Amino acid sequence: MKSFYQYLLSLYLFCSLLIAAASWVWQRQDEQQRLQLQLQQYAQIIELSLRPNLGQISAEQLTQRLAELQFDATFPIAALAIYQNDGLPLAVVGDIARLPQRVLPNLNSQFSLLADEYYWYAQQIIRTQTLPFEQFGTATQTEAVLVILPEPLGIGWRELWPMVLAWLLLTVIVLTNAVFFNRRGHQLRQAIDSLQREHDQADIGASVAKSGLPELQPIKQLLAEQHQQRVSLEQQLDSTRMQQQQLTKALENTRQEWQNTVTAQLSLRQCVNRWLHQWQLLDLRREQLPEPLFNVLKQLQHNYGLLQFGDFQCTPVVTSLPMWLAEQTDKLAALLPADSSLDWLEYPELNQYQVTLDQHSLLLAMQAMLALSMRSETMKRLQFRIGIDLPDSPRLTMQLRCDGNGLPPHVLQHLKSSHSSELQWRDADIAVLQLLQQRQGAELRIESLEGLGVSISFSLPIACHTNADASLLGPLLLFDADPERLRERLHLLSSCTVQIIGCSDLNELQQRLAEQAYSLLIIMLPGQAPSQQWQQFLQHCTLPMLAFAAPLNFRQWRQLLPCYSSSLFCLQFIKQRLSGVMSPSSKKLLVVDDNQTNQAFINILLQGKAVTVCAVETAAAALWQCKQEKFDMVLLDIQLPDLSGTEVARQLRQLEDYQSIPILAFTAHALPSEQAEFKAAGMDDILLKPLDPCKFDKLLATYRLF
């Protein structure tokens, strides 16, 4: 027992020293923190007071200002000093001897608390106004360094009450343990004596039992009951300990879940702040980026925010991909630069099946693929292939190929290693593709070769259903000067036509037309300007025709004949135009006007009405179109780029199909002499600009156009 008390005394002394050391360290850290907070607030006050006039007042005025600030301080200040950029003092007040002779400012921190051999002092860097830059953050210029030397604080004995309280608590614990173990030892000695007596009594009882005395039976029964009670109490104690362990484990799990939730919220907040910052950076570059590129990046940044932080709901619906694609080609083509061309190549399976997918996710993936392909320098031509892979698990496959110099190295590095939340404002396309890849179970593969362009493949799982509406069209003739693209489009149109023949040479085209009759001619016009041979062919061709031209030469071909942009060539677009040409069911109006605003306004006025509008911009295109098909009315502008409207009307009246067709003059003014000239040329009526919708409807109804 003596050795135990010696051990307890040693432990008491050791803990007392440990409490004293811990309290001293805590006191020093608390003093440093309070001092740092006071000095930082005081330094900010001095900085705000001195910054406006720092470079405009003399050293004497600056010294006087420092003296006033030292006098107004809420805690004792030994000295104040302003140091120049070279580290030498400019103005000093107070205890000069204790100030450093030269300072080296810490440019990584605005405020810093330092210590020499005996004292604490603070440095505050006074800077000029922050200048924003586009890409490299901010830049600042150091004007001066403020040094604050506080009076040394005495030892705050009143702050050492935790040490005293801990020491008193330790003393109480040690004394309590000493008393407890003393009492416990006394109880153990009594228990040993009791066991000895019970042993002696057991021997006596055994001897008495052997003698067969009946008086010992009640004692034996009482001992058995006590034994059962002790066993029951031990079982209850074990059950209580097990419940305590379970509660402790549940509490630990709850604490861990709470910590994980807090960590996730902090991470989400950082991601949202970063996304907002990237959105602001993108908006600052509106004037520097091409408008199509800015628009697509803005859409992708918005959708990336919905995917990452918003309530983005994936709603799969049964979709006919050719019909859906025909509705989206205009939107997707508008994202590209004006000098680039986009060709849509669909595989025949799209016409044979309907698929179940989320249309918004599909459009988002296409936008991101187009934006990523635009990173290839000198990119001019794109091909977008869409098909359905039908193994055990059907997948929609999309492949975008473009020419150019390939993707820059840093873009390829982002695609391999970057997380979507770490990308910059220009990388919204990569972030969207990565998120769709994670959430939709998609596969993304990108190949980029320097000087050979980029290939982007994206596939996602879908559900397929057989398309019952797969009607076939009559024999077609397809012309495309690009042999590879011709093969692709012949394969595409073979699923919706009875017969289709292709050729890539103009002479072969003329020979095909002479040998066999076709229901329709589809022409992919050459990429160069119209040659004399092409002009002669178009003037003499009488077969119904659908023509497509690349954006670069679109206006030149449009002056010869009505044509569509090559980016609109898709399966559903062709089927709609074919059905309209081969089985017309509505009245047809030809609008001849070189003002595209007037053409668009007329299309808006006739939406929802059984009138098909065909618009051309030149007299030559109007005459050629009238030879191809018969219109129910011609709306003819008087001032055209090549011929006057009156001359076009005279030539139309010479055609057999247009001797009784209503021809209306479309002009901004009509004097009596001009009206007579219009009548003499064969025009039936006059429609004045700007167009009055009520008068326009009344005039069309008069001539029974609807």
Secondary structure as the mmCIF struct_conf table of DSSP 4:
data_model
#
loop_
_struct_conf.conf_type_id
_struct_conf.id
_struct_conf.beg_label_comp_id
_struct_conf.beg_label_asym_id
_struct_conf.beg_label_seq_id
_struct_conf.end_label_comp_id
_struct_conf.end_label_asym_id
_struct_conf.end_label_seq_id
HELX_RH_AL_P HELX_RH_AL_P1 LYS A 2 LEU A 50
HELX_RH_3T_P HELX_RH_3T_P1 ARG A 51 ASN A 53
TURN_TY1_P TURN_TY1_P1 LEU A 54 GLN A 56
BEND BEND1 ILE A 57 ILE A 57
HELX_RH_AL_P HELX_RH_AL_P2 ALA A 59 PHE A 71
TURN_TY1_P TURN_TY1_P2 ASP A 72 ASP A 72
BEND BEND2 THR A 74 PHE A 75
STRN STRN1 ILE A 77 TYR A 83
TURN_TY1_P TURN_TY1_P3 ASN A 85 ASP A 86
BEND BEND3 GLY A 87 GLY A 87
STRN STRN2 PRO A 89 GLY A 94
HELX_RH_3T_P HELX_RH_3T_P2 ILE A 96 ARG A 98
BEND BEND4 LEU A 99 LEU A 99
BEND BEND5 GLN A 101 ARG A 102
TURN_TY1_P TURN_TY1_P4 LEU A 107 ASN A 108
BEND BEND6 GLN A 110 GLN A 110
STRN STRN3 PHE A 111 ALA A 115
BEND BEND7 GLU A 117 TYR A 118
STRN STRN4 TRP A 120 ARG A 127
STRN STRN5 LEU A 131 PRO A 132
BEND BEND8 GLU A 134 PHE A 136
STRN STRN6 THR A 138 ALA A 139
STRN STRN7 THR A 142 PRO A 150
HELX_LH_PP_P HELX_LH_PP_P1 GLU A 151 ILE A 155
HELX_RH_3T_P HELX_RH_3T_P3 TRP A 157 LEU A 160
HELX_RH_AL_P HELX_RH_AL_P3 TRP A 161 LYS A 210
TURN_TY1_P TURN_TY1_P5 SER A 211 GLY A 212
HELX_RH_3T_P HELX_RH_3T_P4 PRO A 214 LEU A 216
HELX_RH_AL_P HELX_RH_AL_P4 GLN A 217 LEU A 284
TURN_TY1_P TURN_TY1_P6 ARG A 285 GLN A 288
BEND BEND9 LEU A 289 LEU A 289
HELX_RH_AL_P HELX_RH_AL_P5 GLU A 291 GLN A 308
TURN_TY1_P TURN_TY1_P7 PHE A 309 PHE A 309
BEND BEND10 GLY A 310 GLY A 310
STRN STRN8 VAL A 317 THR A 319
HELX_RH_AL_P HELX_RH_AL_P6 LEU A 321 ALA A 333
TURN_TY1_P TURN_TY1_P8 ALA A 334 LEU A 335
BEND BEND11 LEU A 336 LEU A 336
TURN_TY1_P TURN_TY1_P9 ALA A 338 ASP A 339
STRN STRN9 SER A 341 GLU A 346
TURN_TY1_P TURN_TY1_P10 PRO A 348 PRO A 348
HELX_RH_AL_P HELX_RH_AL_P7 GLU A 349 GLN A 352
STRN STRN10 TYR A 353 LEU A 357
HELX_RH_AL_P HELX_RH_AL_P8 GLN A 359 SER A 373
TURN_TY1_P TURN_TY1_P11 MET A 374 ARG A 375
BEND BEND12 SER A 376 SER A 376
TURN_TY1_P TURN_TY1_P12 GLU A 377 THR A 378
STRN STRN11 ARG A 381 ASP A 389
BEND BEND13 PRO A 391 SER A 393
STRN STRN12 ARG A 395 CYS A 402
BEND BEND14 GLY A 404 ASN A 405
HELX_RH_AL_P HELX_RH_AL_P9 PRO A 409 SER A 417
HELX_RH_3T_P HELX_RH_3T_P5 SER A 420 GLU A 422
HELX_RH_3T_P HELX_RH_3T_P6 TRP A 425 ASP A 427
HELX_RH_AL_P HELX_RH_AL_P10 ALA A 428 ARG A 439
BEND BEND15 GLN A 440 GLN A 440
STRN STRN13 GLU A 443 LEU A 449
TURN_TY1_P TURN_TY1_P13 GLU A 450 LEU A 452
STRN STRN14 GLY A 453 PRO A 461
STRN STRN15 ALA A 463 THR A 466
BEND BEND16 ALA A 468 ALA A 468
STRN STRN16 LEU A 473 LEU A 473
STRN STRN17 LEU A 476 ASP A 480
BEND BEND17 ALA A 481 ALA A 481
HELX_RH_AL_P HELX_RH_AL_P11 PRO A 483 LEU A 493
TURN_TY1_P TURN_TY1_P14 SER A 494 CYS A 496
STRN STRN18 THR A 497 THR A 497
BEND BEND18 VAL A 498 VAL A 498
STRN STRN19 ILE A 500 CYS A 503
BEND BEND19 SER A 504 ASP A 505
HELX_RH_AL_P HELX_RH_AL_P12 LEU A 506 GLU A 515
BEND BEND20 GLN A 516 GLN A 516
BEND BEND21 SER A 519 SER A 519
STRN STRN20 LEU A 520 MET A 524
BEND BEND22 GLY A 527 GLN A 528
HELX_LH_PP_P HELX_LH_PP_P2 ALA A 529 SER A 531
HELX_RH_AL_P HELX_RH_AL_P13 GLN A 532 HIS A 540
BEND BEND23 LEU A 543 LEU A 543
STRN STRN21 MET A 545 ALA A 549
HELX_RH_3T_P HELX_RH_3T_P7 PRO A 551 ASN A 553
HELX_RH_AL_P HELX_RH_AL_P14 PHE A 554 ARG A 558
TURN_TY1_P TURN_TY1_P15 GLN A 559 LEU A 560
BEND BEND24 LEU A 561 LEU A 561
STRN STRN22 TYR A 564 SER A 565
HELX_RH_3T_P HELX_RH_3T_P8 SER A 566 LEU A 568
HELX_RH_AL_P HELX_RH_AL_P15 LEU A 571 MET A 582
BEND BEND25 SER A 583 SER A 583
BEND BEND26 SER A 586 SER A 586
STRN STRN23 LYS A 587 VAL A 592
BEND BEND27 ASP A 594 ASP A 594
HELX_RH_AL_P HELX_RH_AL_P16 GLN A 596 LEU A 605
TURN_TY1_P TURN_TY1_P16 LEU A 606 GLY A 608
BEND BEND28 LYS A 609 ALA A 610
STRN STRN24 VAL A 611 VAL A 616
BEND BEND29 GLU A 617 THR A 618
HELX_RH_AL_P HELX_RH_AL_P17 ALA A 619 GLN A 628
BEND BEND30 GLU A 629 GLU A 629
BEND BEND31 ASP A 632 ASP A 632
STRN STRN25 MET A 633 ASP A 637
BEND BEND32 ILE A 638 ILE A 638
STRN STRN26 GLN A 639 GLN A 639
BEND BEND33 PRO A 641 LEU A 643
STRN STRN27 SER A 644 SER A 644
HELX_RH_AL_P HELX_RH_AL_P18 GLY A 645 ARG A 653
TURN_TY1_P TURN_TY1_P17 GLN A 654 GLN A 654
BEND BEND34 LEU A 655 LEU A 655
HELX_RH_3T_P HELX_RH_3T_P9 GLU A 656 TYR A 658
BEND BEND35 GLN A 659 ILE A 661
STRN STRN28 ILE A 663 THR A 667
BEND BEND36 ALA A 668 ALA A 668
HELX_RH_AL_P HELX_RH_AL_P19 PRO A 672 ALA A 681
TURN_TY1_P TURN_TY1_P18 GLY A 682 GLY A 682
STRN STRN29 ASP A 685 LEU A 688
BEND BEND37 LYS A 689 PRO A 690
HELX_LH_PP_P HELX_LH_PP_P3 LEU A 691 ASP A 692
HELX_RH_AL_P HELX_RH_AL_P20 PRO A 693 THR A 702
TURN_TY1_P TURN_TY1_P19 TYR A 703 ARG A 704
#
